[in-house]
Structure formats: C-alpha cells, structure tokens
Amino acid sequence: MWARRGVATEICPVSYITAQSLAWMEQYAVWKMLRAPVIIEDLPARMVEAFCVLEAEMAKEATDGTG
C-alpha cells in the first residue's frame, strides 16, 4: 500500500514511471534550476503538458498539500 496526501494505491507507483516520464522530469528539473525561459511553441504538446502537471504538483507540495 502506498499513500500520500489523498492519493493511495496498492501497486507501487514507481512501476508507472516510463523512460519518457523520467526524461520529462529531468528536463523540468534542469529548466527550474537554470530558470530558463520556455518558448511553448517550440516544445511538443506532451512536454508542455508534463511541465504543467509538474508545476501544479510542485505548487501543491509548496503549500504542504493544503492548497
């Protein structure tokens, strides 16, 4: 059983991380670290969606899951 802030599963969530998901997470981390501007028009739609999801999750973590 795995649970965190209102989300629970009986299957290890690590098994759902694909190579592409990991690449997006790494690209997002580099983007945040460098504080580089992002030109959305130059990125694939799936990468933009991944960055938006990661931004939203980071915002939730910053508010300790209360927002």
Number of C-alpha atoms within 10 A of each C-alpha: 8 10 11 8 10 6 7 12 10 8 10 11 12 7 7 9 9 10 9 10 13 11 12 19 16 12 14 19 14 12 14 12 9 9 9 9 8 10 8 10 8 8 10 9 11 10 18 18 12 15 18 13 12 16 14 12 12 13 13 14 13 11 9 10 13 8 8
